[in-house]
Amino acid sequence: MLAVEQEKGLKTASSRKILVYVDGNGKDVKALEAAAKMAIEEGAELVVMTVLKKVNRIPDEFIKFVNSERFTDPPHYLYYQYLGRAVLEPYVETLRTMGVPYELQIEFGDKKERIEAVAKACLLYTSDA
């Protein structure tokens, strides 16, 4: 599956990236903070990602809301974006406070496959620099 959303926070001239997977369980805060410190020291950018399980059916109430608001994006995209933002948003303030350049990745599908795909994309991006 393709990325649901990408967001950039702060700009950096560096093409070095550090990938951090978070799932919102609260235990990953220390890993994120350690990676953020490493990014600051190395002049790198963090790629903070989460992977959501694919659902068989989006709630009808959500579809009705999307249709009533006349969003141009399809309901399934907005649903995963909404869920992913809920997972990642608590980490964003930490990154902003620390002044760490970051990119958010919201993915859905198989966790292992999506993490590997994003990791490869990070490597491809950084190897071109």
Salt bridges, closest charged atoms under 4 A:
GLU5 OE2 - ARG85 NE 3.65
GLU7 OE1 - ARG85 NH2 2.64
GLU42 OE1 - ARG16 NH1 3.20
GLU45 OE2 - LYS8 NZ 3.51
GLU45 OE1 - LYS17 NZ 3.34
ASP60 OD2 - ARG57 NH2 2.65
GLU89 OE1 - ARG85 NH1 3.75
GLU103 OE1 - LYS8 NZ 3.24
GLU103 OE1 - LYS17 NZ 2.94
GLU107 OE1 - ARG114 NE 2.75
GLU116 OE2 - LYS112 NZ 3.47
